[in-house]
């Protein structure tokens, strides 16, 4: 109660400090990932990369939302996209605050908003360019509308409109919207079976959710593909793969999402068990929340999990842990109650504050790409600079897929997978190796002349060269 009272009294100052911290971390630089590179390339090319490139990078149909946002800000990963992601993060925090005001009270809402804002994962996703944060905005909007409907606050039409808008927004960014709709239908079925009041409304909502699912199935090839993959994996996944999925969820995804950083396996397993238990017990608070948490956990076990996949339901996980902590510690005598509460707050708040400090420090570092991911992309950034200096704007690159997407975005050149057109200004990017040339060039082409430039990746020690590629005349190709 003391913590809630203090946060509520100083809520304006707390929110201002959060805003200042996030503003300090803004640098307009792209936190490079292959996933975000794919969306930047989609934004640059309205038709999208061809099937050969899709096959090379292992992706199928892609929801268009993030590529549309990037295109609307100029088609590049820079200040425009950074400000859009910051605005989305602010929207998530505001809606999360309003949702918990509706569900509990203002002090609890301040606490949950503060915990989410100080989450290392949430801050990292704010500065990134991935679909999880925009998807989260739609999910919390759905949950806010659901809360208004359950509390009969305002008109039913407005609540349902918020929920449908949330579903439509989620569908533009991730096919996981199918999981959310499935969880909602399941929760409403349980509600209709278990209660007599509002049964007609429950049946109507199940019909509305089913109609939404049919519409999304018909318009989104990404949802159709991923639903088919989901059920195929359920039938063909070997036992060792299931064990690996559970291990990754328990030792990486869940604890890293909650604490904002790596957790030793000896602590990760019990922490993950507590997180799952707390999430499932949310059914006693709000049926949809617990069902949603359980369905997401099932989806993570079917596919390999990642901490960023936990982001959309992070507020529910934090609230579940808070409720469990209050329920358990409230039965302890003093001073053990105070000691346990202090250790719990220190574990969650303290670990995430350290993660936030590290992220802001990384964002503000002078040589950002030497710090970001321990310099993993510093060599790629330097290589992109060489390509921009030594090649014309219409150059076409042949480069291995593991850096092809990132290099194409950074250099502004076209990355081709498959057969190159005869008139292409072709350049090979890779190690100085005949075997590499033979692996990535068709017999019609040959890397000719001296390297136009080279870069040594200080992290891996690997050398990358840029060479012009020309038709191989001696083989009879003109």
Secondary structure, DSSP 8 states (H G I E B T S, - for coil): -HHHHHHHHTHHHHHHHHHHHHHHH--------HHHHHHHHHHH-TT---HHHHHHHT-----SHHHHHHHHTTSSSSHHHHHHHHHHHHHHHHHHHHHHHHHS-HHHHHHHHHHHHT-HHHHHHHHS--HHHHHHHHHHHHHHHHHHHHHT-S-HHHHHHHHHHHHHHHHTT-TTHHHHHHHHHHHHHHHHHH-STTHHHHHHHHHHHHHHHHHHHHH-HHHHHHHHHHHHHHHH--HHHHHHHHHHIIIIIHHHHHHSS---HHHHHHHHHHHHHHHHGGGGT-HHHHHHHHHHHHHHHHS---GGGGGGGHHHHHHHHHHHHHHHHTTS-TTHHHHHHHHHHIIIIIHHHHHHHHHHHHHH-SSHHHHGGGGTTHHHHHHHHHHHHHS-TTEEEEE-HHHHHHHHHHHT-EE--S---TT-EEEEEE-S-HHHHHHHS-TTEEEEEEEEEEEE-TTT--EEEEEEEEE-GGGT--
